[in-house]
């Protein structure tokens, strides 16, 4: 079919290669921005959860040591308290009683990506860790 002089020209419906490449680049940059911000939030969350679990474990003192005036952890109770906190938070992690006065918690959070799945990255993960130390305190003056 041929076009007459009075008939407007219709486009062929094709997209130029540079335009297609620019669109893919725009999607990739948007994906990095959105999923990068989500990863930063996830790192902060992982650190916060690890910190709270370490604090929970750090409160599990050995009652026998406390009666002697010492502040040391009960390793089994400290581990159980930290793991219970992690379970309540819906995450898993590793709990290590390093010394009688120190506990360490490490967690890894995984979350699906928003836009990076288009380029084959389906999940982002973030690791957080924290330690809690048992610090004995001296009672103040009686008053």
TIMI-2910 file (N, C-alpha, C, CB; in pm, 1 decimal, decimal comma, always signed):
<rs>
+----------+----------+----------+----------+----------+----------+----------+----------+----------+----------+----------+----------+------+
!      n_x !      n_y !      n_z !     ca_x !     ca_y !     ca_z !      c_x !      c_y !      c_z !     cb_x !     cb_y !     cb_z ! resn !
+----------+----------+----------+----------+----------+----------+----------+----------+----------+----------+----------+----------+------+
!    +83,8 !   -115,9 !     +0,0 !     +0,0 !     +0,0 !     +0,0 !    +89,1 !   +123,2 !     +0,0 !    -95,8 !     -0,8 !   +120,3 !  Unk !
!    +63,3 !   +213,5 !    -84,7 !   +144,5 !   +334,0 !    -96,4 !    +71,1 !   +451,7 !    -35,2 !   +179,5 !   +362,7 !   -243,5 !  Unk !
!   +147,7 !   +547,6 !     +6,1 !    +93,5 !   +665,9 !    +71,6 !    +76,4 !   +775,6 !    -32,6 !   +185,6 !   +713,2 !   +188,0 !  Unk !
!    -32,1 !   +846,3 !    -16,3 !    -54,2 !   +960,3 !   -106,4 !     +4,7 !  +1085,2 !    -41,9 !   -207,0 !   +980,2 !   -137,3 !  Unk !
!    +14,7 !  +1192,6 !   -115,8 !    +77,2 !  +1314,5 !    -66,2 !     -3,4 !  +1379,6 !    +44,8 !    +96,2 !  +1412,2 !   -178,9 !  Unk !
!   -132,6 !  +1367,5 !    +47,5 !   -216,6 !  +1431,0 !   +149,4 !   -228,7 !  +1346,8 !   +276,7 !   -354,7 !  +1457,5 !    +92,8 !  Unk !
!   -188,6 !  +1223,7 !   +274,1 !   -201,7 !  +1132,6 !   +388,3 !    -81,4 !  +1149,8 !   +482,3 !   -212,8 !   +984,3 !   +339,9 !  Unk !
!   -105,3 !  +1164,2 !   +615,5 !     +7,5 !  +1181,5 !   +707,6 !    +90,5 !  +1053,5 !   +717,9 !    -42,9 !  +1222,8 !   +846,9 !  Unk !
!   +218,1 !  +1072,2 !   +745,8 !   +308,2 !   +956,6 !   +756,7 !   +289,3 !   +890,8 !   +893,1 !   +457,3 !   +999,4 !   +736,5 !  Unk !
!   +284,1 !   +761,1 !   +893,0 !   +272,9 !   +685,4 !  +1017,4 !   +409,9 !   +628,5 !  +1051,4 !   +166,1 !   +571,6 !  +1005,4 !  Unk !
!   +439,9 !   +626,1 !  +1182,6 !   +566,7 !   +566,9 !  +1224,5 !   +561,3 !   +416,0 !  +1210,4 !   +600,1 !   +605,8 !  +1369,2 !  Unk !
!   +676,4 !   +358,5 !  +1197,7 !   +685,0 !   +213,5 !  +1182,7 !   +669,6 !   +138,7 !  +1313,3 !   +815,0 !   +176,8 !  +1120,3 !  Unk !
!   +662,2 !   +208,7 !  +1427,0 !   +643,8 !   +141,3 !  +1555,4 !   +772,6 !    +85,6 !  +1612,6 !   +544,5 !    +30,4 !  +1540,8 !  Unk !
!   +884,8 !   +122,9 !  +1559,1 !  +1010,5 !    +70,1 !  +1609,6 !  +1071,6 !   +165,3 !  +1710,9 !  +1107,9 !    +44,8 !  +1495,2 !  Unk !
!  +1150,9 !   +110,6 !  +1801,2 !  +1221,6 !   +188,6 !  +1901,6 !  +1368,5 !   +183,1 !  +1866,2 !  +1195,2 !   +135,4 !  +2046,6 !  Unk !
!  +1431,6 !   +295,5 !  +1875,6 !  +1573,6 !   +297,0 !  +1841,0 !  +1653,9 !   +222,7 !  +1947,9 !  +1624,8 !   +442,5 !  +1825,8 !  Unk !
!  +1764,4 !   +166,2 !  +1907,2 !  +1849,8 !    +90,6 !  +1998,5 !  +1901,6 !   +177,4 !  +2112,4 !  +1966,7 !    +29,8 !  +1922,8 !  Unk !
!  +1946,7 !   +300,0 !  +2088,8 !  +1993,2 !   +381,3 !  +2201,5 !  +1882,7 !   +408,6 !  +2304,5 !  +2048,4 !   +513,3 !  +2150,2 !  Unk !
!  +1760,8 !   +424,8 !  +2257,4 !  +1650,2 !   +448,5 !  +2349,5 !  +1624,7 !   +325,1 !  +2435,7 !  +1523,1 !   +486,9 !  +2272,2 !  Unk !
!  +1630,8 !   +208,1 !  +2377,7 !  +1611,6 !    +84,3 !  +2453,4 !  +1722,1 !    +66,4 !  +2556,5 !  +1607,4 !    -36,5 !  +2358,9 !  Unk !
!  +1845,2 !    +96,4 !  +2519,9 !  +1958,1 !    +84,7 !  +2613,3 !  +1942,6 !   +185,5 !  +2727,0 !  +2093,1 !   +106,8 !  +2539,6 !  Unk !
!  +1899,9 !   +307,1 !  +2694,2 !  +1879,2 !   +408,6 !  +2797,4 !  +1769,4 !   +366,8 !  +2894,7 !  +1844,0 !   +543,1 !  +2733,4 !  Unk !
!  +1665,0 !   +304,4 !  +2845,8 !  +1556,5 !   +258,8 !  +2931,5 !  +1604,9 !   +150,0 !  +3027,8 !  +1439,8 !   +206,7 !  +2846,5 !  Unk !
!  +1683,0 !    +55,5 !  +2976,8 !  +1737,8 !    -50,6 !  +3061,8 !  +1829,9 !     +9,9 !  +3167,5 !  +1814,5 !   -155,6 !  +2976,5 !  Unk !
!  +1912,1 !   +106,3 !  +3127,8 !  +2002,3 !   +171,6 !  +3223,7 !  +1922,9 !   +246,0 !  +3331,1 !  +2097,2 !   +269,4 !  +3150,8 !  Unk !
!  +1815,8 !   +311,3 !  +3291,2 !  +1731,4 !   +383,9 !  +3386,4 !  +1668,7 !   +288,5 !  +3487,2 !  +1621,9 !   +461,9 !  +3312,6 !  Unk !
!  +1622,5 !   +174,8 !  +3442,1 !  +1563,9 !    +74,7 !  +3532,0 !  +1671,2 !    +21,5 !  +3627,4 !  +1500,5 !    -42,2 !  +3450,7 !  Unk !
!  +1791,6 !     -2,9 !  +3575,7 !  +1899,8 !    -53,9 !  +3660,7 !  +1938,5 !    +47,9 !  +3767,6 !  +2022,6 !    -89,6 !  +3575,5 !  Unk !
!  +1950,8 !   +174,1 !  +3730,3 !  +1986,5 !   +278,1 !  +3827,2 !  +1875,1 !   +294,5 !  +3930,4 !  +2013,6 !   +412,8 !  +3755,4 !  Unk !
!  +1751,7 !   +289,9 !  +3887,6 !  +1639,1 !   +298,8 !  +3981,6 !  +1640,7 !   +180,3 !  +4077,2 !  +1504,3 !   +304,5 !  +3905,6 !  Unk !
!  +1669,5 !    +62,9 !  +4023,9 !  +1676,9 !    -57,3 !  +4107,4 !  +1786,6 !    -46,3 !  +4211,2 !  +1699,9 !   -180,3 !  +4021,5 !  Unk !
!  +1902,4 !     +5,3 !  +4170,9 !  +2011,9 !    +23,0 !  +4266,2 !  +1974,0 !   +123,6 !  +4374,3 !  +2139,3 !    +68,8 !  +4193,8 !  Unk !
!  +1907,5 !   +230,2 !  +4336,6 !  +1868,6 !   +331,7 !  +4434,6 !  +1766,0 !   +276,4 !  +4532,8 !  +1812,4 !   +455,7 !  +4363,9 !  Unk !
!  +1662,4 !   +214,1 !  +4483,1 !  +1555,6 !   +162,8 !  +4569,9 !  +1606,1 !    +47,1 !  +4654,6 !  +1434,4 !   +118,0 !  +4486,3 !  Unk !
!  +1665,9 !    -52,3 !  +4591,1 !  +1711,2 !   -168,4 !  +4666,1 !  +1833,6 !   -136,6 !  +4751,3 !  +1742,3 !   -282,7 !  +4571,4 !  Unk !
!  +1913,2 !    -38,7 !  +4709,9 !  +2026,2 !     +4,6 !  +4792,5 !  +1978,6 !    +69,4 !  +4921,6 !  +2114,9 !   +102,1 !  +4714,8 !  Unk !
!  +1876,6 !   +151,6 !  +4912,2 !  +1819,5 !   +212,7 !  +5032,4 !  +1758,9 !   +106,2 !  +5123,0 !  +1713,0 !   +317,3 !  +4994,8 !  Unk !
!  +1694,4 !     +8,3 !  +5065,0 !  +1636,9 !   -101,4 !  +5144,5 !  +1746,6 !   -181,4 !  +5212,6 !  +1551,4 !   -194,1 !  +5055,9 !  Unk !
!  +1860,7 !   -199,9 !  +5144,6 !  +1973,1 !   -273,0 !  +5204,9 !  +2027,4 !   -194,5 !  +5324,0 !  +2085,8 !   -298,1 !  +5100,2 !  Unk !
!  +2041,1 !    -63,2 !  +5311,0 !  +2090,0 !    +17,8 !  +5423,0 !  +1995,9 !     +6,7 !  +5542,7 !  +2104,8 !   +165,3 !  +5380,6 !  Unk !
!  +1866,1 !     +9,3 !  +5517,7 !  +1768,7 !     -7,9 !  +5626,0 !  +1781,6 !   -146,7 !  +5688,1 !  +1625,0 !    +13,9 !  +5573,8 !  Unk !
!  +1806,2 !   -244,5 !  +5604,4 !  +1817,3 !   -381,8 !  +5651,7 !  +1941,7 !   -400,3 !  +5739,1 !  +1821,2 !   -478,5 !  +5532,9 !  Unk !
!  +2051,7 !   -334,0 !  +5705,0 !  +2172,7 !   -341,1 !  +5787,1 !  +2145,5 !   -281,3 !  +5924,8 !  +2290,4 !   -267,2 !  +5718,3 !  Unk !
!  +2078,8 !   -166,6 !  +5927,3 !  +2045,9 !   -103,1 !  +6055,4 !  +1954,2 !   -193,1 !  +6138,2 !  +1979,1 !    +34,3 !  +6032,2 !  Unk !
!  +1858,3 !   -256,8 !  +6073,4 !  +1767,4 !   -347,0 !  +6144,0 !  +1843,2 !   -468,4 !  +6198,2 !  +1653,4 !   -392,6 !  +6050,7 !  Unk !
!  +1932,4 !   -525,2 !  +6118,3 !  +2009,8 !   -642,1 !  +6162,5 !  +2095,3 !   -606,4 !  +6284,0 !  +2099,3 !   -695,0 !  +6047,7 !  Unk !
!  +2159,1 !   -489,6 !  +6281,6 !  +2239,4 !   -446,5 !  +6396,5 !  +2152,1 !   -424,8 !  +6519,6 !  +2315,9 !   -317,6 !  +6363,1 !  Unk !
!  +2034,7 !   -365,3 !  +6501,2 !  +1945,2 !   -339,9 !  +6614,3 !  +1894,8 !   -470,2 !  +6675,2 !  +1826,8 !   -253,6 !  +6570,2 !  Unk !
!  +1855,7 !   -565,1 !  +6591,5 !  +1806,6 !   -693,8 !  +6642,0 !  +1918,2 !   -767,7 !  +6715,3 !  +1751,6 !   -780,7 !  +6526,3 !  Unk !
!  +2038,3 !   -766,1 !  +6657,9 !  +2151,9 !   -832,2 !  +6723,0 !  +2181,7 !   -766,5 !  +6857,5 !  +2277,0 !   -827,5 !  +6632,3 !  Unk !
!  +2175,0 !   -634,0 !  +6861,9 !  +2200,9 !   -562,9 !  +6987,1 !  +2100,2 !   -596,4 !  +7095,2 !  +2200,7 !   -414,7 !  +6963,1 !  Unk !
!  +1974,4 !   -600,1 !  +7057,3 !  +1871,2 !   -631,9 !  +7156,3 !  +1881,2 !   -777,5 !  +7202,9 !  +1731,9 !   -605,1 !  +7097,9 !  Unk !
!  +1914,1 !   -867,2 !  +7112,6 !  +1930,4 !  -1008,2 !  +7152,3 !  +2050,0 !  -1023,5 !  +7245,4 !  +1947,9 !  -1098,8 !  +7027,8 !  Unk !
!  +2158,7 !   -950,5 !  +7216,6 !  +2275,6 !   -956,5 !  +7305,1 !  +2241,8 !   -900,9 !  +7443,3 !  +2394,0 !   -878,5 !  +7243,9 !  Unk !
!  +2163,7 !   -793,3 !  +7447,5 !  +2121,9 !   -737,8 !  +7577,0 !  +2035,7 !   -837,9 !  +7654,4 !  +2044,0 !   -606,0 !  +7556,4 !  Unk !
!  +1946,1 !   -903,6 !  +7582,2 !  +1861,2 !  -1004,0 !  +7648,4 !  +1946,7 !  -1115,9 !  +7706,5 !  +1757,6 !  -1062,4 !  +7549,1 !  Unk !
!  +2044,0 !  -1160,9 !  +7628,8 !  +2133,6 !  -1265,1 !  +7680,1 !  +2221,3 !  -1215,9 !  +7792,7 !  +2220,1 !  -1318,2 !  +7569,5 !  Unk !
!  +2260,7 !  -1089,1 !  +7787,3 !  +2347,0 !  -1032,6 !  +7890,4 !  +2279,9 !  -1015,7 !  +8024,8 !  +2398,1 !   -901,8 !  +7845,7 !  Unk !
!  +2149,1 !  -1031,3 !  +8029,2 !  +2077,0 !  -1019,7 !  +8155,7 !  +2063,9 !  -1154,2 !  +8227,4 !  +1939,2 !   -960,9 !  +8131,6 !  Unk !
!  +2109,3 !  -1260,5 !  +8162,4 !  +2098,8 !  -1394,2 !  +8222,2 !  +2222,5 !  -1420,9 !  +8308,0 !  +2083,5 !  -1504,1 !  +8111,9 !  Unk !
!  +2218,6 !  -1370,8 !  +8428,4 !  +2332,5 !  -1385,4 !  +8519,0 !  +2328,4 !  -1518,4 !  +8592,0 !  +2335,6 !  -1271,1 !  +8619,5 !  Unk !
!  +2445,8 !  -1565,6 !  +8627,6 !  +2459,1 !  -1688,3 !  +8706,3 !  +2420,7 !  -1654,5 !  +8851,0 !  +2606,4 !  -1747,6 !  +8697,6 !  Unk !
!  +2310,3 !  -1713,3 !  +8902,3 !  +2265,4 !  -1677,1 !  +9037,1 !  +2366,6 !  -1711,0 !  +9146,2 !  +2135,6 !  -1746,4 !  +9067,3 !  Unk !
!  +2441,4 !  -1817,4 !  +9129,4 !  +2541,6 !  -1853,9 !  +9229,5 !  +2650,9 !  -1749,2 !  +9235,9 !  +2602,0 !  -1991,4 !  +9198,6 !  Unk !
!  +2693,5 !  -1700,8 !  +9119,7 !  +2796,8 !  -1597,6 !  +9116,8 !  +2743,5 !  -1467,2 !  +9176,1 !  +2846,3 !  -1574,8 !  +8972,5 !  Unk !
!  +2617,2 !  -1435,9 !  +9149,8 !  +2558,1 !  -1313,7 !  +9203,8 !  +2555,4 !  -1319,7 !  +9357,0 !  +2415,0 !  -1292,9 !  +9147,7 !  Unk !
!  +2526,6 !  -1435,4 !  +9412,7 !  +2525,5 !  -1450,2 !  +9558,4 !  +2664,1 !  -1426,9 !  +9618,8 !  +2475,0 !  -1589,2 !  +9596,8 !  Unk !
!  +2767,9 !  -1455,6 !  +9539,8 !  +2905,5 !  -1431,4 !  +9585,0 !  +2948,8 !  -1287,2 !  +9557,8 !  +3002,0 !  -1528,9 !  +9516,0 !  Unk !
!  +2861,6 !  -1207,6 !  +9498,2 !  +2894,8 !  -1069,2 !  +9467,9 !  +2962,4 !  -1050,9 !  +9332,7 !  +2983,1 !  -1014,7 !  +9574,8 !  Unk !
!  +2957,7 !  -1153,4 !  +9247,2 !  +3019,8 !  -1146,3 !  +9114,6 !  +2911,3 !  -1136,8 !  +9008,0 !  +3110,8 !  -1269,7 !  +9088,9 !  Unk !
!  +2943,7 !  -1071,8 !  +8900,3 !  +2848,5 !  -1060,6 !  +8788,7 !  +2904,6 !  -1138,0 !  +8669,6 !  +2822,2 !   -909,8 !  +8750,4 !  Unk !
!  +2856,6 !  -1259,7 !  +8652,5 !  +2896,2 !  -1340,7 !  +8537,5 !  +2771,8 !  -1403,0 !  +8475,5 !  +2998,5 !  -1450,8 !  +8578,8 !  Unk !
!  +2783,7 !  -1436,4 !  +8349,3 !  +2672,2 !  -1494,9 !  +8275,4 !  +2655,0 !  -1642,0 !  +8307,8 !  +2692,6 !  -1477,2 !  +8126,1 !  Unk !
!  +2532,0 !  -1686,2 !  +8303,2 !  +2503,1 !  -1828,7 !  +8298,3 !  +2500,4 !  -1861,4 !  +8149,2 !  +2365,4 !  -1867,2 !  +8372,8 !  Unk !
!  +2600,9 !  -1931,5 !  +8097,3 !  +2613,1 !  -1947,6 !  +7951,3 !  +2489,6 !  -2007,6 !  +7884,5 !  +2731,6 !  -2034,1 !  +7920,4 !  Unk !
!  +2431,1 !  -2109,6 !  +7945,0 !  +2314,3 !  -2173,2 !  +7884,1 !  +2192,9 !  -2080,5 !  +7884,2 !  +2280,7 !  -2302,6 !  +7957,7 !  Unk !
!  +2169,9 !  -2013,9 !  +7997,4 !  +2056,8 !  -1922,0 !  +8005,3 !  +2076,7 !  -1800,2 !  +7915,2 !  +2035,8 !  -1877,1 !  +8149,5 !  Unk !
!  +2200,1 !  -1752,6 !  +7906,4 !  +2228,8 !  -1636,9 !  +7821,1 !  +2203,0 !  -1671,3 !  +7673,9 !  +2375,4 !  -1590,0 !  +7840,6 !  Unk !
!  +2249,7 !  -1786,6 !  +7633,2 !  +2227,7 !  -1831,1 !  +7494,6 !  +2078,5 !  -1848,1 !  +7467,1 !  +2302,6 !  -1964,1 !  +7467,2 !  Unk !
!  +2008,8 !  -1910,8 !  +7561,4 !  +1864,4 !  -1934,2 !  +7544,2 !  +1787,6 !  -1801,8 !  +7537,8 !  +1809,7 !  -2021,5 !  +7659,8 !  Unk !
!  +1823,3 !  -1705,1 !  +7621,7 !  +1753,1 !  -1576,2 !  +7622,0 !  +1775,3 !  -1502,0 !  +7490,5 !  +1800,1 !  -1489,3 !  +7740,3 !  Unk !
!  +1898,0 !  -1504,4 !  +7440,6 !  +1927,1 !  -1436,8 !  +7313,0 !  +1854,4 !  -1505,9 !  +7198,3 !  +2079,5 !  -1434,6 !  +7285,6 !  Unk !
!  +1855,7 !  -1638,4 !  +7197,5 !  +1787,0 !  -1712,1 !  +7091,2 !  +1635,5 !  -1692,1 !  +7098,9 !  +1820,9 !  -1861,6 !  +7099,7 !  Unk !
!  +1582,8 !  -1681,0 !  +7218,6 !  +1439,2 !  -1655,0 !  +7234,7 !  +1403,7 !  -1517,7 !  +7176,3 !  +1398,6 !  -1662,4 !  +7384,8 !  Unk !
!  +1489,0 !  -1419,4 !  +7201,1 !  +1463,6 !  -1286,8 !  +7144,4 !  +1467,8 !  -1292,3 !  +6991,7 !  +1566,7 !  -1184,5 !  +7197,3 !  Unk !
!  +1566,8 !  -1361,5 !  +6937,8 !  +1576,4 !  -1374,0 !  +6791,5 !  +1452,1 !  -1442,1 !  +6734,9 !  +1703,1 !  -1453,4 !  +6752,0 !  Unk !
!  +1406,0 !  -1546,0 !  +6801,7 !  +1286,4 !  -1615,7 !  +6756,1 !  +1163,7 !  -1525,9 !  +6758,4 !  +1261,9 !  -1738,0 !  +6841,4 !  Unk !
!  +1151,3 !  -1445,5 !  +6864,3 !  +1037,6 !  -1353,3 !  +6873,4 !  +1045,5 !  -1246,1 !  +6764,5 !  +1033,0 !  -1287,1 !  +7012,6 !  Unk !
!  +1167,5 !  -1210,5 !  +6724,7 !  +1186,1 !  -1111,0 !  +6618,6 !  +1170,6 !  -1173,2 !  +6480,1 !  +1323,9 !  -1045,5 !  +6631,0 !  Unk !
!  +1162,2 !  -1305,1 !  +6473,9 !  +1143,0 !  -1373,0 !  +6346,0 !  +1269,9 !  -1388,7 !  +6264,4 !  +1043,0 !  -1299,4 !  +6265,5 !  Unk !
!  +1385,1 !  -1388,9 !  +6329,9 !  +1512,0 !  -1406,7 !  +6259,1 !  +1591,7 !  -1517,7 !  +6325,2 !  +1593,7 !  -1275,0 !  +6256,8 !  Unk !
!  +1688,4 !  -1565,9 !  +6253,8 !  +1779,3 !  -1664,8 !  +6310,2 !  +1917,4 !  -1602,5 !  +6316,1 !  +1780,2 !  -1797,0 !  +6226,4 !  Unk !
!  +1998,0 !  -1656,9 !  +6401,7 !  +2132,2 !  -1603,6 !  +6415,4 !  +2218,2 !  -1697,0 !  +6497,0 !  +2129,2 !  -1465,9 !  +6478,8 !  Unk !
!  +2338,9 !  -1651,6 !  +6518,7 !  +2434,0 !  -1729,5 !  +6596,5 !  +2460,7 !  -1655,9 !  +6727,2 !  +2566,4 !  -1753,3 !  +6517,1 !  Unk !
!  +2453,0 !  -1728,9 !  +6837,8 !  +2477,3 !  -1672,2 !  +6969,9 !  +2600,3 !  -1740,3 !  +7027,6 !  +2353,0 !  -1689,7 !  +7064,0 !  Unk !
!  +2697,0 !  -1659,3 !  +7068,2 !  +2822,9 !  -1712,2 !  +7121,2 !  +2850,7 !  -1645,3 !  +7254,9 !  +2941,3 !  -1688,9 !  +7021,3 !  Unk !
!  +2868,1 !  -1725,6 !  +7358,4 !  +2912,5 !  -1671,8 !  +7487,0 !  +3064,8 !  -1674,0 !  +7481,3 !  +2855,5 !  -1755,6 !  +7611,6 !  Unk !
!  +3123,3 !  -1555,5 !  +7467,6 !  +3268,1 !  -1544,4 !  +7446,8 !  +3346,7 !  -1564,1 !  +7575,5 !  +3301,9 !  -1409,2 !  +7387,1 !  Unk !
!  +3304,4 !  -1499,5 !  +7680,5 !  +3369,2 !  -1509,0 !  +7811,6 !  +3257,3 !  -1513,6 !  +7915,1 !  +3468,7 !  -1387,4 !  +7838,1 !  Unk !
!  +3292,1 !  -1534,3 !  +8039,9 !  +3186,2 !  -1530,8 !  +8141,6 !  +3114,8 !  -1396,3 !  +8150,9 !  +3244,1 !  -1565,1 !  +8276,0 !  Unk !
!  +3173,0 !  -1292,3 !  +8090,7 !  +3113,3 !  -1159,6 !  +8098,3 !  +3074,3 !  -1101,9 !  +7962,9 !  +3207,9 !  -1066,5 !  +8165,7 !  Unk !
!  +3083,3 !  -1178,3 !  +7855,9 !  +3056,1 !  -1122,1 !  +7722,5 !  +2982,3 !  -1222,8 !  +7635,0 !  +3187,5 !  -1079,2 !  +7653,9 !  Unk !
!  +2879,3 !  -1170,1 !  +7564,3 !  +2801,4 !  -1251,2 !  +7470,4 !  +2798,8 !  -1178,2 !  +7336,4 !  +2655,3 !  -1277,3 !  +7524,0 !  Unk !
!  +2803,3 !  -1254,3 !  +7229,1 !  +2801,9 !  -1198,2 !  +7093,3 !  +2687,5 !  -1262,0 !  +7015,6 !  +2938,8 !  -1221,8 !  +7020,4 !  Unk !
!  +2615,1 !  -1178,7 !  +6940,1 !  +2504,1 !  -1226,0 !  +6857,4 !  +2526,3 !  -1176,1 !  +6715,2 !  +2365,7 !  -1177,2 !  +6913,5 !  Unk !
!  +2512,8 !  -1266,0 !  +6619,1 !  +2523,6 !  -1231,6 !  +6477,5 !  +2397,0 !  -1278,0 !  +6406,6 !  +2650,7 !  -1296,0 !  +6412,8 !  Unk !
!  +2337,9 !  -1189,2 !  +6327,3 !  +2216,3 !  -1223,6 !  +6253,3 !  +2233,7 !  -1186,8 !  +6106,3 !  +2092,5 !  -1151,4 !  +6313,5 !  Unk !
!  +2164,0 !  -1259,1 !  +6021,9 !  +2159,4 !  -1228,1 !  +5878,8 !  +2013,0 !  -1219,8 !  +5837,6 !  +2236,5 !  -1336,0 !  +5793,7 !  Unk !
!  +1977,8 !  -1107,5 !  +5778,5 !  +1841,7 !  -1087,6 !  +5729,9 !  +1841,6 !  -1097,2 !  +5579,0 !  +1784,8 !   -951,4 !  +5776,3 !  Unk !
!  +1740,5 !  -1160,6 !  +5524,2 !  +1724,8 !  -1172,2 !  +5379,3 !  +1590,1 !  -1113,0 !  +5339,0 !  +1735,9 !  -1320,9 !  +5333,2 !  Unk !
!  +1591,6 !  -1044,4 !  +5224,9 !  +1469,1 !   -978,9 !  +5178,3 !  +1468,8 !   -980,5 !  +5025,7 !  +1458,3 !   -831,9 !  +5233,1 !  Unk !
!  +1353,5 !  -1002,3 !  +4964,2 !  +1348,7 !   -999,4 !  +4817,1 !  +1370,8 !   -857,1 !  +4765,4 !  +1213,1 !  -1054,3 !  +4765,9 !  Unk !
!  +1426,1 !   -847,7 !  +4647,2 !  +1450,0 !   -717,2 !  +4586,2 !  +1322,3 !   -665,0 !  +4522,1 !  +1562,8 !   -725,7 !  +4481,7 !  Unk !
!  +1321,8 !   -534,8 !  +4494,2 !  +1207,3 !   -472,5 !  +4429,5 !  +1229,2 !   -467,9 !  +4278,1 !  +1183,7 !   -330,3 !  +4485,6 !  Unk !
!  +1336,5 !   -404,2 !  +4235,4 !  +1361,6 !   -389,4 !  +4091,9 !  +1481,7 !   -468,9 !  +4041,6 !  +1381,7 !   -245,0 !  +4059,5 !  Unk !
!  +1576,1 !   -500,2 !  +4128,3 !  +1695,3 !   -570,9 !  +4081,6 !  +1665,4 !   -713,8 !  +4037,5 !  +1799,8 !   -572,5 !  +4190,5 !  Unk !
!  +1548,1 !   -764,5 !  +4069,2 !  +1507,4 !   -895,8 !  +4019,1 !  +1500,4 !   -897,6 !  +3867,2 !  +1372,3 !   -935,5 !  +4077,8 !  Unk !
!  +1481,2 !   -781,0 !  +3807,3 !  +1476,9 !   -772,8 !  +3660,8 !  +1611,6 !   -803,1 !  +3597,1 !  +1430,6 !   -635,3 !  +3617,8 !  Unk !
!  +1720,0 !   -784,4 !  +3674,2 !  +1853,2 !   -813,5 !  +3621,5 !  +1914,2 !   -936,4 !  +3688,5 !  +1945,0 !   -693,0 !  +3640,4 !  Unk !
!  +1831,0 !  -1016,4 !  +3754,0 !  +1876,1 !  -1144,3 !  +3807,6 !  +1915,9 !  -1144,8 !  +3954,0 !  +1989,1 !  -1190,5 !  +3729,4 !  Unk !
!  +1904,8 !  -1033,3 !  +4023,8 !  +1936,2 !  -1029,3 !  +4167,0 !  +1803,3 !  -1034,0 !  +4241,5 !  +2020,1 !   -900,0 !  +4205,8 !  Unk !
!  +1771,9 !  -1151,4 !  +4294,4 !  +1640,0 !  -1173,0 !  +4353,4 !  +1633,5 !  -1144,8 !  +4502,6 !  +1597,1 !  -1313,0 !  +4328,8 !  Unk !
!  +1749,6 !  -1135,6 !  +4568,5 !  +1749,2 !  -1124,0 !  +4713,7 !  +1866,3 !  -1038,4 !  +4758,8 !  +1755,0 !  -1263,0 !  +4779,9 !  Unk !
!  +1843,0 !   -959,6 !  +4863,7 !  +1951,8 !   -888,1 !  +4928,8 !  +1960,3 !   -938,2 !  +5071,9 !  +1930,5 !   -732,8 !  +4923,6 !  Unk !
!  +2081,0 !   -942,7 !  +5123,9 !  +2097,7 !   -987,0 !  +5261,8 !  +2185,8 !   -887,4 !  +5335,5 !  +2158,5 !  -1129,8 !  +5267,8 !  Unk !
!  +2166,0 !   -881,9 !  +5464,5 !  +2244,1 !   -792,9 !  +5549,0 !  +2277,3 !   -865,7 !  +5677,8 !  +2167,9 !   -660,6 !  +5577,7 !  Unk !
!  +2398,3 !   -845,1 !  +5724,5 !  +2443,8 !   -908,8 !  +5846,9 !  +2466,3 !   -802,4 !  +5952,9 !  +2572,6 !   -990,6 !  +5822,5 !  Unk !
!  +2423,2 !   -832,5 !  +6072,7 !  +2446,2 !   -742,9 !  +6185,7 !  +2499,9 !   -821,4 !  +6302,7 !  +2317,6 !   -669,3 !  +6225,2 !  Unk !
!  +2577,3 !   -756,2 !  +6385,2 !  +2631,2 !   -823,2 !  +6502,9 !  +2641,5 !   -724,2 !  +6617,9 !  +2768,9 !   -885,7 !  +6472,5 !  Unk !
!  +2642,3 !   -779,5 !  +6737,7 !  +2655,2 !   -696,8 !  +6857,1 !  +2707,4 !   -782,4 !  +6971,0 !  +2519,9 !   -631,4 !  +6895,1 !  Unk !
!  +2771,6 !   -715,4 !  +7064,5 !  +2819,9 !   -782,0 !  +7184,5 !  +2766,3 !   -707,2 !  +7305,9 !  +2975,8 !   -788,5 !  +7186,8 !  Unk !
!  +2743,5 !   -781,7 !  +7411,1 !  +2702,0 !   -721,7 !  +7537,6 !  +2798,5 !   -769,0 !  +7645,2 !  +2553,9 !   -759,3 !  +7573,5 !  Unk !
!  +2841,5 !   -675,5 !  +7727,4 !  +2931,3 !   -705,2 !  +7838,5 !  +2855,6 !   -690,7 !  +7970,4 !  +3055,5 !   -611,8 !  +7835,8 !  Unk !
!  +2879,8 !   -782,7 !  +8059,9 !  +2825,5 !   -771,3 !  +8194,2 !  +2921,4 !   -683,2 !  +8272,9 !  +2806,5 !   -912,5 !  +8262,1 !  Unk !
!  +2870,7 !   -572,7 !  +8322,2 !  +2953,6 !   -478,1 !  +8395,4 !  +2902,1 !   -471,9 !  +8538,6 !  +2952,2 !   -336,5 !  +8328,3 !  Unk !
!  +2983,7 !   -515,2 !  +8633,2 !  +2938,3 !   -506,9 !  +8772,3 !  +2927,2 !   -360,6 !  +8815,7 !  +3034,9 !   -583,7 !  +8866,0 !  Unk !
!  +2830,1 !   -334,6 !  +8897,1 !  +2814,1 !   -198,0 !  +8947,1 !  +2830,5 !   -197,5 !  +9097,5 !  +2676,7 !   -139,5 !  +8907,2 !  Unk !
!  +2878,3 !    -87,4 !  +9145,9 !  +2896,5 !    -71,4 !  +9289,4 !  +2772,3 !     -2,1 !  +9343,7 !  +3026,9 !     +9,8 !  +9322,5 !  Unk !
!  +2712,0 !    -58,5 !  +9446,1 !  +2593,1 !     +7,0 !  +9500,8 !  +2628,8 !   +144,5 !  +9556,8 !  +2528,7 !    -80,3 !  +9610,6 !  Unk !
!  +2535,6 !   +234,8 !  +9543,8 !  +2555,6 !   +369,5 !  +9595,4 !  +2541,7 !   +373,6 !  +9746,0 !  +2457,4 !   +465,6 !  +9531,8 !  Unk !
!  +2565,5 !   +488,2 !  +9801,5 !  +2552,7 !   +499,7 !  +9948,2 !  +2407,0 !   +482,0 !  +9991,1 !  +2606,1 !   +637,1 !  +9997,3 !  Unk !
!  +2392,3 !   +420,7 ! +10103,4 !  +2257,8 !   +399,5 ! +10157,2 !  +2206,8 !   +531,2 ! +10211,4 !  +2256,9 !   +289,8 ! +10268,2 !  Unk !
!  +2081,6 !   +557,2 ! +10189,6 !  +2035,3 !   +684,4 ! +10236,3 !  +1900,9 !   +679,1 ! +10281,6 !  +2046,7 !   +783,8 ! +10137,2 !  Unk !
+----------+----------+----------+----------+----------+----------+----------+----------+----------+----------+----------+----------+------+
</rs>
